[in-house]
Amino acid sequence: MKSILFADDTVLAQSNNLGKLQNSVNRKMTKVVDWLTANKLSLNISKTKYMLITNKHVSTESFVINVNRNRIERTVTYKYLGVIVHETDLERAL
């Protein structure tokens, strides 16, 4: 999985398998929280969101990301570096 960092935004990407992606992201999030805790920082769960972008017609309803038993909210739009990204616009472009 590749990570892209800019200021306080992080983008984690990619996998060809949703199940593997979910497991990988959940493991990465555990490592992120462990690192933050070790450095006396915290993750604001209420401001943490994720978006799935896929070009496949697969059900993503069961995809869940948790941090310390707290579910991360899924969003369909996200403002990244001043650009508003919408999940369905990207799906059509792929």
C-alpha positions as CSV (number, residue, x, y, z in Angstrom):
1,M,0.0,0.0,0.0
2,K,1.3,3.4,-0.9
3,S,0.9,6.5,1.4
4,I,0.9,10.1,0.2
5,L,1.3,12.8,2.9
6,F,0.7,16.5,2.7
7,A,0.5,18.6,5.9
8,D,-2.2,16.9,8.0
9,D,-3.8,15.0,5.0
10,T,-2.8,11.4,4.3
11,V,-4.0,9.4,1.3
12,L,-3.6,5.6,1.5
13,A,-4.0,3.6,-1.7
14,Q,-4.4,0.8,-3.4
15,S,-5.4,-2.8,-3.9
16,N,-7.2,-4.9,-6.5
17,N,-9.1,-6.8,-3.7
18,L,-11.5,-5.0,-1.3
19,G,-11.0,-7.6,1.4
20,K,-7.2,-7.2,1.3
21,L,-7.5,-3.5,1.1
22,Q,-9.8,-3.4,4.2
23,N,-7.4,-5.6,6.2
24,S,-4.4,-3.6,5.0
25,V,-5.9,-0.2,5.9
26,N,-7.0,-1.4,9.3
27,R,-3.5,-2.7,10.0
28,K,-2.0,0.6,8.8
29,M,-4.4,2.6,10.9
30,T,-3.3,0.6,14.0
31,K,0.3,1.5,13.2
32,V,-0.6,5.1,12.7
33,V,-2.3,5.3,16.1
34,D,0.6,3.5,17.8
35,W,3.0,6.0,16.3
36,L,0.9,9.0,17.3
37,T,0.5,7.7,20.8
38,A,4.3,7.0,21.1
39,N,4.8,10.6,20.1
40,K,2.2,12.0,22.5
41,L,-0.2,12.9,19.6
42,S,-3.7,11.8,18.9
43,L,-6.0,11.1,15.9
44,N,-9.2,13.1,15.8
45,I,-11.6,10.3,14.8
46,S,-14.5,12.8,14.2
47,K,-12.4,14.5,11.5
48,T,-11.1,11.3,10.0
49,K,-12.9,10.1,6.9
50,Y,-12.3,7.7,4.0
51,M,-13.5,7.4,0.4
52,L,-13.4,4.3,-1.8
53,I,-12.8,4.8,-5.5
54,T,-13.2,1.8,-7.7
55,N,-13.8,1.1,-11.4
56,K,-15.5,-2.2,-10.6
57,H,-19.1,-2.8,-10.0
58,V,-18.7,-4.4,-6.6
59,S,-20.6,-3.9,-3.4
60,T,-18.6,-1.8,-1.0
61,E,-21.2,-1.6,1.8
62,S,-19.4,-4.1,4.0
63,F,-16.1,-2.2,3.8
64,V,-15.3,-0.9,7.3
65,I,-12.3,0.9,8.7
66,N,-12.0,0.9,12.5
67,V,-9.5,2.6,14.8
68,N,-9.5,1.4,18.4
69,R,-13.0,0.0,17.9
70,N,-14.3,3.3,16.5
71,R,-15.7,3.2,13.0
72,I,-14.3,5.7,10.6
73,E,-16.9,7.6,8.6
74,R,-17.1,7.0,4.9
75,T,-17.6,10.0,2.6
76,V,-18.4,10.4,-1.1
77,T,-16.8,13.8,-1.4
78,Y,-13.5,15.1,-0.1
79,K,-11.6,18.4,-0.5
80,Y,-8.0,17.5,-1.1
81,L,-5.4,20.3,-1.7
82,G,-8.2,22.7,-2.7
83,V,-9.9,20.3,-5.1
84,I,-13.3,18.7,-4.3
85,V,-13.1,15.1,-5.3
86,H,-16.3,13.1,-5.7
87,E,-16.3,9.3,-5.6
88,T,-18.6,8.8,-8.6
89,D,-16.8,11.3,-10.8
90,L,-13.6,9.4,-10.4
91,E,-15.3,6.1,-10.9
92,R,-16.6,7.3,-14.3
93,A,-13.2,8.5,-15.2
94,L,-11.5,5.2,-14.6
